[in-house]
Amino acid sequence: MSEKDPAAGRFAAIQMTRLIGVACVALGIVFATDRVLPNLPDWVGYILIANGLVDVFVIPQILIRKWRSPK
């Protein structure tokens, strides 16, 4: 029986974090431009954009450093 490689799960987690971040940015732009819910305040869209950018650029780097194999 073969064991699962932990690197595959970690890679998937990093990629899913980036994908969710891109989706948050896109949804935030839609909300900020009043395309879907015109009664929603603009700041909700801006928060989603900021959260998405953190998910795309910051969180994966933290996870990569945390999961780096020891030398």
N, C-alpha and C positions, 0 to 999 in steps of 0.2 A: 504494500500500500504506500502510495506516495503522499508526502506531506505537502501542504500548501506553502508556497513561498510568501513570507510576510511582506516582502517588497511589492508584490502585486497588489495586495490590499492597500498598502500605503500609497502607491501610485494612483490607484483608483480614487482614494479619498482626496488626494491633492487635486486631481483633475475635476472631481465633482465640486470641490470648493470653488475652483475657478469658473466652472460652468454656471453655478448658482450666482456667483458674483456678476457675471456678464448678464444673466437674466435680471438681476436686481437693477443694474444700470439701465438696461433697456426699459424695464417697467417704470423706473424712476423718471426717465425722459418722457415717457408717455404721460405719466401723472403730472409732471411739471408743466407740460405744454397744454394741459386741459383737453386732451383728446378723448379720454375715456370717461372720467368722472369730473365734470366741470365744477362741481361744488366742493371738491376736495382741495384743501389749501396747497399752495405750491411747495411749502416746506416739507410736506410728506414725500414728494418726489425728490427733493434735494437730499433728504435723509437716506432714501433708497439708493440714490446715486453714490453718495459718500460710502454707504455700507458696501455696495457692490465693488467700488474701487479698492476698499480695504480687503475684501474677499479675493480680489484678483491679484493684487500686488503684495500685500503684507502677510496674510495668513499662510499662503503656501511657503513663503520663505521661512516662517517660524516653524512650520511642520517639517520642512526639509532639515533645518538645523537640529530639531529635536530628535528626528529619526535617523540622523547620520550614524553610520556604523563606526564603532571605535577603531582607531588605528593601532 
